[in-house]
Amino acid sequence: MLAAGALLLAPAIAQAQVSYTAMPLDSGFGPLDTSEPTIPPQQIIDQFTAKESVFRQAMDNYTYERSVKVETLNDDNKVDGQYYEVTDISFDPDGKRMEHVVLAPASTLERVQMSPADFQDIEQRLPFVLTKEDVGQYDLHYVGRQKIDDVDTYVFDVAPKKIEKPHRYFQGRIWVDQHDLQIVVTDGKNVPDDTRKGHEDLSPPFVTYREQIDGKYWFPVYTKGDGILHFSGGHGYLSQDVHIRETLKYTNYKHFNASVRVLFQGQDITNNGQQQPDQKPPQKPQ
């Protein structure tokens, strides 16, 4: 989420509101087939959330590089401020997970500022992972089947059953690979925004694409967020609309520790089977 950082004329911060419009999908998305699936939707949910739990466990044993770019754009759609950081996610000799910032030029953002919630979203909620442990917090609605480039997927709408402070949740749509039963695309928003006076924090909608790594797991490779955040005026503050664009890239995935056991439905599958040929990932926008 982002907090207003300019046009400040008084100690108080104006009330803010943000409208949610999903990120547009690219040309790789085929027509949506809304007919009933051959297996019950709940069975699909049970299977893919179990696989998502395996994926989350596996991701904790990979090193990778994460780049984060947050930009503000003016009325001419030109960048007038930027935050940029590149971080290596790795492990120390004792196997403890660590983050090392390798590039962080001075931020030129002026109209907004990065908040603690932004960094929490980057580290904990981007990308969205829907595990069997967390699925009880959400309502899932089966939408249909859709082909993304060469990948056949099930499509679900996802929304939190209830919102409990101070937690944040995902609301939007997910595409689940029919073969691997893992999420391959996510399009939605982290909710709720904080619109309290003096604490306003807003975030744009985002879309995340995953790619199959090591022939097993679909890892996030690209996230883009784009939207206009509406900060309303009052109490000495000028109202403003701020166009925000966020880009996250995840690269150089490498497996760190094969000694960790990966369990699926009570079975140890750490070294189960042979690698499958990598599937062509859904095409990412440039």
Buried (B, 14 or more C-beta within 10 A) or exposed (E): BBBBBBBEEEEEBBBBEBEBEBBEBBEBBEEEEEEEBEEEBEEBBBBBBBBBBBBBBBBEBBBBBBBBBBBBBEEEEEEBBBBBBBBBBBBEEEEEEEEEEEEEEEBEBEBBBBBEBBEBBBEEBBBBBBBBEBBEBBEBEBBBBBBBBEBBBBBBBBBBEEEEEEEBBBBBBBBBBBEBBBBBBBBBBBBBBBBEEEEBBBBBBBBBBBBBBBEBBBBBBBBBBBBBBBBBEEEEBBBBEBBBBBBBBBEEBEBBEEEEEBEBEEEEEBEEEEEEEEBEBBBBEE
